[in-house]
Amino acid sequence: MRLIVHNMLTCNIKGVINKFPLRIEAEKVIKKEVDFNPDFLRHMLAKIEWKALVDGARSMGYTELPDHAPALESDEPFLRKFHHALLELNLEEGSLVCQESGRKFPVEKRVPNMLLHEDEV
Amino acid sequence: MKLKQLEGLLGDLQQFSHPKVELEQYPTGPHIASRMLFTAENSYGDITDKVVADFGCGCGTLSAAAALLDASCVIGFDIDPQSLETATLNAEELEVEIDFVQCDVTKLELKGQVVDTVVMNPPFGTRKKGADMEFLSAAMKVASQAVYSLHKTSTREHIKRAALRDFNAKSAEVICELRYDLPKLYKFHKRKEVDIAVDLWRFEPRQN
């Protein structure tokens, strides 16, 4: 699971209000190089929940992201860090934890399992 | 990439080893998959450099097509872990990057407007009644630009009405009619092969 995906996943258990973001408990993280596309990254900057990305990256061992996205988005060094965090870090094994209910959604072989049990629907 | 080349690559993908009838697991053939995604990109610009979600991705044929057409991010969603394993292998074979999520797409809640385009070959609703509409409703909530979906031609008026009236569609167009060849996959299939008239739809959601 890459952080671009984490940035959209919520806890949809019945009754939970604070559904996003899910906290990451990382057991195994892999890094895989992906082509750098600055136009795409600039486009994503407006759509991404920044704090969720920073916290998610930290949980996966990457601490280079600033607390806030800079005003000058054409800054290449920044875009490279953004690129790395968003697209090149992959959670192979771990959990996504709902901050309100504590429910853990397992991540195995890079695939998060968001299926709910019968009593959670 | 040329259409023929895309079709060729998709034809090499592994499909369901033990398809589950209750999930209506049928492979999306390379002929349909290649034309669907090729049209989405060449006529509408909805794939290259976009974030594309594949709802009910199965073995990942549509996801693979999107990746081969240079989507900047492809995410396949499916409920069945065996299919997702096959889909993962297919992505590795093709050397493309696809993220997968195991979930019930009809119960999914995704935050934000990150997904541009949803592509899907949803269940037709022959096993679980209304599954086709549930998938469409879910897709319309997630896509910020467009939804491409296959539905039986016999449901055309029903789909159009529901999309425009209930699922927040700004537009709902049948791009083309296709014949979907279904080989005899399940014991209850009497004929060796059957083809079904399906519509390829493009829906545009209203901006939220």
Interface residues (C-beta under 8 A of the other chain):
Chain A: M1 R2 I4 V5 N7 M8 L9 T10 N12 K19 F20 K32 V34 N37 D39 F40 M44 K47 I48 E49 L87 K109 R110 V111 P112 N113 M114 L115 L116 V121
Chain B: D49 V51 S72 C73 I75 I79 P81 L84 E85 T88 E97 D99 F100 V101 Q102 C103 D104 K107 L108 E109 L110 K111 G112 Q113 V114 V115
